[in-house]
Amino acid sequence: MNATVQQLVSLALLAATVSLLGWASNSAGPPQQHSFAQQLEAVRTGQADEILVLTAQVGDEQLAQLAGLKLRRLELQHAHVTAGGLKHLAAVEGLEQLVLRDESLDDGGMAMLAQCTGLEVLNLPDANFSDQGLAELRKLPELQLLRFHSARVTDAGMREIAALKHLRFLHLIGVPITDAGLIPLESMAHLESFYVDDANVSDDGVERLLTALPDLHIHINQEHSDRDPHRHTHHH
Protein backbone atom coordinates (compact mmCIF):
# COMPACT_ATOMS: atom_id res chain seq x y z
CA MET A 1 0.00 0.00 0.00
CA ASN A 2 1.56 3.33 -1.03
CA ALA A 3 1.86 6.24 1.41
CA THR A 4 -1.04 8.22 -0.06
CA VAL A 5 -3.46 5.32 0.15
CA GLN A 6 -2.27 4.51 3.67
CA GLN A 7 -2.90 8.11 4.72
CA LEU A 8 -6.42 8.03 3.30
CA VAL A 9 -7.15 4.78 5.11
CA SER A 10 -5.86 6.28 8.35
CA LEU A 11 -8.00 9.39 7.96
CA ALA A 12 -11.08 7.33 7.14
CA LEU A 13 -10.61 5.16 10.20
CA LEU A 14 -9.96 8.19 12.38
CA ALA A 15 -13.13 9.89 11.12
CA ALA A 16 -15.22 6.80 11.78
CA THR A 17 -13.82 6.22 15.24
CA VAL A 18 -14.02 9.86 16.25
CA SER A 19 -17.72 9.69 15.35
CA LEU A 20 -18.08 6.54 17.43
CA LEU A 21 -16.25 8.02 20.41
CA GLY A 22 -18.14 11.26 20.13
CA TRP A 23 -21.41 9.39 20.55
CA ALA A 24 -19.99 7.58 23.53
CA SER A 25 -18.82 10.73 25.30
CA ASN A 26 -21.74 13.02 24.45
CA SER A 27 -24.55 12.75 26.97
CA ALA A 28 -27.09 13.82 24.36
CA GLY A 29 -25.83 11.42 21.68
CA PRO A 30 -27.88 10.19 18.72
CA PRO A 31 -31.54 9.50 19.38
CA GLN A 32 -32.26 5.96 20.51
CA GLN A 33 -34.94 4.62 18.20
CA HIS A 34 -35.37 1.04 19.38
CA SER A 35 -35.13 -1.03 22.54
CA PHE A 36 -32.53 -3.73 23.06
CA ALA A 37 -35.13 -6.40 22.23
CA GLN A 38 -36.09 -4.69 18.97
CA GLN A 39 -32.48 -4.24 17.91
CA LEU A 40 -31.71 -7.83 18.87
CA GLU A 41 -34.49 -9.06 16.61
CA ALA A 42 -33.16 -6.92 13.73
CA VAL A 43 -29.73 -8.54 14.15
CA ARG A 44 -31.22 -12.02 14.33
CA THR A 45 -33.08 -11.47 11.06
CA GLY A 46 -30.06 -9.99 9.30
CA GLN A 47 -31.52 -6.49 9.05
CA ALA A 48 -28.82 -4.90 11.20
CA ASP A 49 -25.28 -5.57 12.36
CA GLU A 50 -25.13 -3.24 15.37
CA ILE A 51 -26.86 -2.68 18.70
CA LEU A 52 -26.73 0.70 20.45
CA VAL A 53 -28.37 1.04 23.86
CA LEU A 54 -27.80 4.53 25.20
CA THR A 55 -30.23 4.89 28.11
CA ALA A 56 -31.57 1.53 29.30
CA GLN A 57 -29.52 -0.69 31.62
CA VAL A 58 -28.17 -3.88 30.09
CA GLY A 59 -27.07 -6.86 32.16
CA ASP A 60 -25.83 -10.42 31.86
CA GLU A 61 -29.20 -11.74 30.71
CA GLN A 62 -29.16 -9.54 27.63
CA LEU A 63 -25.54 -10.38 26.81
CA ALA A 64 -26.36 -14.08 26.88
CA GLN A 65 -28.82 -13.49 24.03
CA LEU A 66 -26.01 -12.23 21.78
CA ALA A 67 -24.05 -15.49 21.72
CA GLY A 68 -23.90 -16.96 18.25
CA LEU A 69 -25.16 -13.84 16.48
CA LYS A 70 -23.34 -11.87 13.80
CA LEU A 71 -22.75 -8.38 15.18
CA ARG A 72 -20.21 -5.80 14.05
CA ARG A 73 -20.76 -3.09 16.65
CA LEU A 74 -22.11 -3.05 20.20
CA GLU A 75 -22.54 0.08 22.32
CA LEU A 76 -23.89 -0.17 25.87
CA GLN A 77 -23.85 3.11 27.75
CA HIS A 78 -25.48 1.80 30.96
CA ALA A 79 -24.16 -1.72 31.40
CA HIS A 80 -24.05 -3.60 34.68
CA VAL A 81 -22.48 -6.90 33.80
CA THR A 82 -20.15 -9.52 35.24
CA ALA A 83 -17.41 -11.64 33.76
CA GLY A 84 -20.02 -14.37 33.45
CA GLY A 85 -22.08 -12.17 31.15
CA LEU A 86 -19.14 -10.83 29.18
CA LYS A 87 -17.98 -14.34 28.28
CA HIS A 88 -20.91 -14.52 25.84
CA LEU A 89 -19.33 -11.78 23.69
CA ALA A 90 -16.61 -14.22 22.67
CA ALA A 91 -19.32 -16.20 20.88
CA VAL A 92 -20.47 -13.18 18.87
CA GLU A 93 -19.43 -13.46 15.24
CA GLY A 94 -17.63 -10.51 13.65
CA LEU A 95 -17.57 -8.12 16.63
CA GLU A 96 -15.21 -5.28 15.67
CA GLN A 97 -16.32 -2.29 17.76
CA LEU A 98 -17.32 -2.30 21.42
CA VAL A 99 -18.33 0.59 23.66
CA LEU A 100 -19.01 -0.57 27.20
CA ARG A 101 -19.64 1.88 30.03
CA ASP A 102 -19.65 -0.07 33.28
CA GLU A 103 -17.92 1.27 36.36
CA SER A 104 -17.68 -2.26 37.79
CA LEU A 105 -15.68 -3.64 34.84
CA ASP A 106 -12.71 -5.27 36.55
CA ASP A 107 -9.77 -7.52 35.64
CA GLY A 108 -12.01 -10.57 35.37
CA GLY A 109 -14.21 -8.75 32.90
CA MET A 110 -11.20 -7.66 30.89
CA ALA A 111 -10.09 -11.28 30.60
CA MET A 112 -13.47 -12.05 29.01
CA LEU A 113 -13.26 -9.09 26.62
CA ALA A 114 -9.82 -10.30 25.53
CA GLN A 115 -11.51 -13.37 24.07
CA CYS A 116 -13.18 -11.13 21.45
CA THR A 117 -10.13 -11.43 19.25
CA GLY A 118 -11.59 -9.55 16.27
CA LEU A 119 -11.99 -6.27 18.14
CA GLU A 120 -10.54 -3.26 16.33
CA VAL A 121 -12.12 -0.51 18.48
CA LEU A 122 -12.50 -0.81 22.26
CA ASN A 123 -14.01 2.09 24.23
CA LEU A 124 -14.36 1.68 28.01
CA PRO A 125 -15.16 5.21 29.24
CA ASP A 126 -15.91 4.23 32.85
CA ALA A 127 -14.21 1.11 34.19
CA ASN A 128 -12.34 -0.23 37.21
CA PHE A 129 -9.58 -2.55 35.99
CA SER A 130 -5.90 -2.55 36.90
CA ASP A 131 -2.66 -2.98 34.99
CA GLN A 132 -3.30 -6.73 35.15
CA GLY A 133 -6.58 -6.31 33.33
CA LEU A 134 -4.97 -4.03 30.77
CA ALA A 135 -2.40 -6.75 30.06
CA GLU A 136 -5.23 -8.97 28.81
CA LEU A 137 -5.53 -6.73 25.74
CA ARG A 138 -2.34 -8.24 24.37
CA LYS A 139 -4.63 -11.04 23.21
CA LEU A 140 -6.39 -8.68 20.76
CA PRO A 141 -4.27 -8.82 17.59
CA GLU A 142 -6.51 -6.48 15.56
CA LEU A 143 -6.94 -3.69 18.12
CA GLN A 144 -6.37 -0.30 16.50
CA LEU A 145 -8.18 2.12 18.81
CA LEU A 146 -8.29 2.03 22.61
CA ARG A 147 -10.11 4.56 24.79
CA PHE A 148 -10.61 4.02 28.50
CA HIS A 149 -10.92 5.41 32.00
CA SER A 150 -9.72 3.50 35.03
CA ALA A 151 -8.17 5.13 38.06
CA ARG A 152 -6.46 1.83 38.94
CA VAL A 153 -4.14 1.83 35.92
CA THR A 154 -0.61 3.08 36.63
CA ASP A 155 2.54 3.96 34.72
CA ALA A 156 3.37 0.25 34.59
CA GLY A 157 0.24 -0.33 32.54
CA MET A 158 1.64 1.77 29.72
CA ARG A 159 4.14 -1.01 29.05
CA GLU A 160 1.17 -3.25 28.29
CA ILE A 161 -0.19 -0.67 25.85
CA ALA A 162 3.20 -0.35 24.18
CA ALA A 163 3.03 -4.08 23.43
CA LEU A 164 -0.09 -3.59 21.26
CA LYS A 165 1.62 -3.68 17.89
CA HIS A 166 -1.32 -2.54 15.77
CA LEU A 167 -2.66 0.19 18.05
CA ARG A 168 -2.93 3.49 16.20
CA PHE A 169 -5.26 5.61 18.34
CA LEU A 170 -5.05 5.89 22.14
CA HIS A 171 -7.21 7.99 24.48
CA LEU A 172 -6.67 7.93 28.25
CA ILE A 173 -9.34 9.56 30.45
CA GLY A 174 -8.49 10.22 34.08
CA VAL A 175 -5.77 7.59 34.12
CA PRO A 176 -3.27 8.74 36.78
CA ILE A 177 -0.09 8.28 34.76
CA THR A 178 2.98 10.49 35.08
CA ASP A 179 5.84 11.28 32.73
CA ALA A 180 7.22 7.83 33.54
CA GLY A 181 4.17 6.33 31.87
CA LEU A 182 4.86 8.19 28.65
CA ILE A 183 8.28 6.62 28.25
CA PRO A 184 7.06 3.15 27.08
CA LEU A 185 4.89 4.86 24.47
CA GLU A 186 8.02 6.25 22.80
CA SER A 187 8.55 2.85 21.16
CA MET A 188 5.15 2.95 19.43
CA ALA A 189 6.20 4.11 15.97
CA HIS A 190 2.79 2.95 14.68
CA LEU A 191 0.85 5.24 17.06
CA GLU A 192 -0.85 8.05 15.12
CA SER A 193 -3.02 9.80 17.71
CA PHE A 194 -2.75 10.17 21.49
CA TYR A 195 -5.29 11.95 23.68
CA VAL A 196 -4.74 12.15 27.43
CA ASP A 197 -7.08 13.92 29.85
CA ASP A 198 -6.67 14.55 33.58
CA ALA A 199 -3.32 12.81 33.98
CA ASN A 200 -0.18 13.92 35.81
CA VAL A 201 2.06 14.50 32.81
CA SER A 202 4.24 17.57 32.38
CA ASP A 203 5.23 19.65 29.37
CA ASP A 204 8.69 18.10 29.58
CA GLY A 205 7.24 14.59 29.41
CA VAL A 206 5.13 15.46 26.39
CA GLU A 207 8.12 17.13 24.75
CA ARG A 208 10.15 13.96 25.16
CA LEU A 209 7.35 11.84 23.67
CA LEU A 210 7.06 14.13 20.65
CA THR A 211 10.83 14.05 20.16
CA ALA A 212 10.59 10.26 19.91
CA LEU A 213 7.41 10.36 17.78
CA PRO A 214 7.55 13.65 15.85
CA ASP A 215 4.52 12.83 13.66
CA LEU A 216 2.24 11.99 16.60
CA HIS A 217 -1.08 13.84 16.78
CA ILE A 218 -1.50 14.68 20.45
CA HIS A 219 -4.10 16.33 22.70
CA ILE A 220 -3.49 17.10 26.37
CA ASN A 221 -6.64 17.99 28.32
CA GLN A 222 -8.53 18.71 25.09
CA GLU A 223 -5.80 21.00 23.76
CA HIS A 224 -3.19 20.46 21.07
CA SER A 225 0.41 20.40 22.08
CA ASP A 226 2.29 23.32 20.56
CA ARG A 227 4.52 20.80 18.82
CA ASP A 228 1.67 18.71 17.41
CA PRO A 229 2.37 18.56 13.64
CA HIS A 230 -1.37 18.21 12.95
CA ARG A 231 -2.68 21.04 15.13
CA HIS A 232 -3.63 23.18 12.11
CA THR A 233 -5.00 20.40 9.91
CA HIS A 234 -8.19 19.31 11.66
CA HIS A 235 -11.10 20.78 13.62
CA HIS A 236 -11.37 18.64 16.77
C-alpha positions as CSV (number, residue, x, y, z in Angstrom):
1,M,0.0,0.0,0.0
2,N,1.6,3.3,-1.0
3,A,1.9,6.2,1.4
4,T,-1.0,8.2,-0.1
5,V,-3.5,5.3,0.2
6,Q,-2.3,4.5,3.7
7,Q,-2.9,8.1,4.7
8,L,-6.4,8.0,3.3
9,V,-7.1,4.8,5.1
10,S,-5.9,6.3,8.3
11,L,-8.0,9.4,8.0
12,A,-11.1,7.3,7.1
13,L,-10.6,5.2,10.2
14,L,-10.0,8.2,12.4
15,A,-13.1,9.9,11.1
16,A,-15.2,6.8,11.8
17,T,-13.8,6.2,15.2
18,V,-14.0,9.9,16.2
19,S,-17.7,9.7,15.4
20,L,-18.1,6.5,17.4
21,L,-16.3,8.0,20.4
22,G,-18.1,11.3,20.1
23,W,-21.4,9.4,20.6
24,A,-20.0,7.6,23.5
25,S,-18.8,10.7,25.3
26,N,-21.7,13.0,24.4
27,S,-24.5,12.7,27.0
28,A,-27.1,13.8,24.4
29,G,-25.8,11.4,21.7
30,P,-27.9,10.2,18.7
31,P,-31.5,9.5,19.4
32,Q,-32.3,6.0,20.5
33,Q,-34.9,4.6,18.2
34,H,-35.4,1.0,19.4
35,S,-35.1,-1.0,22.5
36,F,-32.5,-3.7,23.1
37,A,-35.1,-6.4,22.2
38,Q,-36.1,-4.7,19.0
39,Q,-32.5,-4.2,17.9
40,L,-31.7,-7.8,18.9
41,E,-34.5,-9.1,16.6
42,A,-33.2,-6.9,13.7
43,V,-29.7,-8.5,14.2
44,R,-31.2,-12.0,14.3
45,T,-33.1,-11.5,11.1
46,G,-30.1,-10.0,9.3
47,Q,-31.5,-6.5,9.0
48,A,-28.8,-4.9,11.2
49,D,-25.3,-5.6,12.4
50,E,-25.1,-3.2,15.4
51,I,-26.9,-2.7,18.7
52,L,-26.7,0.7,20.5
53,V,-28.4,1.0,23.9
54,L,-27.8,4.5,25.2
55,T,-30.2,4.9,28.1
56,A,-31.6,1.5,29.3
57,Q,-29.5,-0.7,31.6
58,V,-28.2,-3.9,30.1
59,G,-27.1,-6.9,32.2
60,D,-25.8,-10.4,31.9
61,E,-29.2,-11.7,30.7
62,Q,-29.2,-9.5,27.6
63,L,-25.5,-10.4,26.8
64,A,-26.4,-14.1,26.9
65,Q,-28.8,-13.5,24.0
66,L,-26.0,-12.2,21.8
67,A,-24.1,-15.5,21.7
68,G,-23.9,-17.0,18.2
69,L,-25.2,-13.8,16.5
70,K,-23.3,-11.9,13.8
71,L,-22.8,-8.4,15.2
72,R,-20.2,-5.8,14.1
73,R,-20.8,-3.1,16.6
74,L,-22.1,-3.0,20.2
75,E,-22.5,0.1,22.3
76,L,-23.9,-0.2,25.9
77,Q,-23.9,3.1,27.8
78,H,-25.5,1.8,31.0
79,A,-24.2,-1.7,31.4
80,H,-24.1,-3.6,34.7
81,V,-22.5,-6.9,33.8
82,T,-20.2,-9.5,35.2
83,A,-17.4,-11.6,33.8
84,G,-20.0,-14.4,33.4
85,G,-22.1,-12.2,31.1
86,L,-19.1,-10.8,29.2
87,K,-18.0,-14.3,28.3
88,H,-20.9,-14.5,25.8
89,L,-19.3,-11.8,23.7
90,A,-16.6,-14.2,22.7
91,A,-19.3,-16.2,20.9
92,V,-20.5,-13.2,18.9
93,E,-19.4,-13.5,15.2
94,G,-17.6,-10.5,13.6
95,L,-17.6,-8.1,16.6
96,E,-15.2,-5.3,15.7
97,Q,-16.3,-2.3,17.8
98,L,-17.3,-2.3,21.4
99,V,-18.3,0.6,23.7
100,L,-19.0,-0.6,27.2
101,R,-19.6,1.9,30.0
102,D,-19.6,-0.1,33.3
103,E,-17.9,1.3,36.4
104,S,-17.7,-2.3,37.8
105,L,-15.7,-3.6,34.8
106,D,-12.7,-5.3,36.5
107,D,-9.8,-7.5,35.6
108,G,-12.0,-10.6,35.4
109,G,-14.2,-8.7,32.9
110,M,-11.2,-7.7,30.9
111,A,-10.1,-11.3,30.6
112,M,-13.5,-12.1,29.0
113,L,-13.3,-9.1,26.6
114,A,-9.8,-10.3,25.5
115,Q,-11.5,-13.4,24.1
116,C,-13.2,-11.1,21.4
117,T,-10.1,-11.4,19.2
118,G,-11.6,-9.5,16.3
119,L,-12.0,-6.3,18.1
120,E,-10.5,-3.3,16.3
121,V,-12.1,-0.5,18.5
122,L,-12.5,-0.8,22.3
123,N,-14.0,2.1,24.2
124,L,-14.4,1.7,28.0
125,P,-15.2,5.2,29.2
126,D,-15.9,4.2,32.9
127,A,-14.2,1.1,34.2
128,N,-12.3,-0.2,37.2
129,F,-9.6,-2.5,36.0
130,S,-5.9,-2.5,36.9
131,D,-2.7,-3.0,35.0
132,Q,-3.3,-6.7,35.1
133,G,-6.6,-6.3,33.3
134,L,-5.0,-4.0,30.8
135,A,-2.4,-6.8,30.1
136,E,-5.2,-9.0,28.8
137,L,-5.5,-6.7,25.7
138,R,-2.3,-8.2,24.4
139,K,-4.6,-11.0,23.2
140,L,-6.4,-8.7,20.8
141,P,-4.3,-8.8,17.6
142,E,-6.5,-6.5,15.6
143,L,-6.9,-3.7,18.1
144,Q,-6.4,-0.3,16.5
145,L,-8.2,2.1,18.8
146,L,-8.3,2.0,22.6
147,R,-10.1,4.6,24.8
148,F,-10.6,4.0,28.5
149,H,-10.9,5.4,32.0
150,S,-9.7,3.5,35.0
151,A,-8.2,5.1,38.1
152,R,-6.5,1.8,38.9
153,V,-4.1,1.8,35.9
154,T,-0.6,3.1,36.6
155,D,2.5,4.0,34.7
156,A,3.4,0.2,34.6
157,G,0.2,-0.3,32.5
158,M,1.6,1.8,29.7
159,R,4.1,-1.0,29.1
160,E,1.2,-3.2,28.3
161,I,-0.2,-0.7,25.9
162,A,3.2,-0.3,24.2
163,A,3.0,-4.1,23.4
164,L,-0.1,-3.6,21.3
165,K,1.6,-3.7,17.9
166,H,-1.3,-2.5,15.8
167,L,-2.7,0.2,18.0
168,R,-2.9,3.5,16.2
169,F,-5.3,5.6,18.3
170,L,-5.0,5.9,22.1
171,H,-7.2,8.0,24.5
172,L,-6.7,7.9,28.2
173,I,-9.3,9.6,30.5
174,G,-8.5,10.2,34.1
175,V,-5.8,7.6,34.1
176,P,-3.3,8.7,36.8
177,I,-0.1,8.3,34.8
178,T,3.0,10.5,35.1
179,D,5.8,11.3,32.7
180,A,7.2,7.8,33.5
181,G,4.2,6.3,31.9
182,L,4.9,8.2,28.7
183,I,8.3,6.6,28.2
184,P,7.1,3.2,27.1
185,L,4.9,4.9,24.5
186,E,8.0,6.2,22.8
187,S,8.6,2.9,21.2
188,M,5.1,2.9,19.4
189,A,6.2,4.1,16.0
190,H,2.8,2.9,14.7
191,L,0.8,5.2,17.1
192,E,-0.8,8.0,15.1
193,S,-3.0,9.8,17.7
194,F,-2.7,10.2,21.5
195,Y,-5.3,12.0,23.7
196,V,-4.7,12.2,27.4
197,D,-7.1,13.9,29.8
198,D,-6.7,14.5,33.6
199,A,-3.3,12.8,34.0
200,N,-0.2,13.9,35.8
201,V,2.1,14.5,32.8
202,S,4.2,17.6,32.4
203,D,5.2,19.6,29.4
204,D,8.7,18.1,29.6
205,G,7.2,14.6,29.4
206,V,5.1,15.5,26.4
207,E,8.1,17.1,24.7
208,R,10.2,14.0,25.2
209,L,7.3,11.8,23.7
210,L,7.1,14.1,20.6
211,T,10.8,14.1,20.2
212,A,10.6,10.3,19.9
213,L,7.4,10.4,17.8
214,P,7.6,13.6,15.8
215,D,4.5,12.8,13.7
216,L,2.2,12.0,16.6
217,H,-1.1,13.8,16.8
218,I,-1.5,14.7,20.5
219,H,-4.1,16.3,22.7
220,I,-3.5,17.1,26.4
221,N,-6.6,18.0,28.3
222,Q,-8.5,18.7,25.1
223,E,-5.8,21.0,23.8
224,H,-3.2,20.5,21.1
225,S,0.4,20.4,22.1
226,D,2.3,23.3,20.6
227,R,4.5,20.8,18.8
228,D,1.7,18.7,17.4
229,P,2.4,18.6,13.6
230,H,-1.4,18.2,13.0
231,R,-2.7,21.0,15.1
232,H,-3.6,23.2,12.1
233,T,-5.0,20.4,9.9
234,H,-8.2,19.3,11.7
235,H,-11.1,20.8,13.6
236,H,-11.4,18.6,16.8
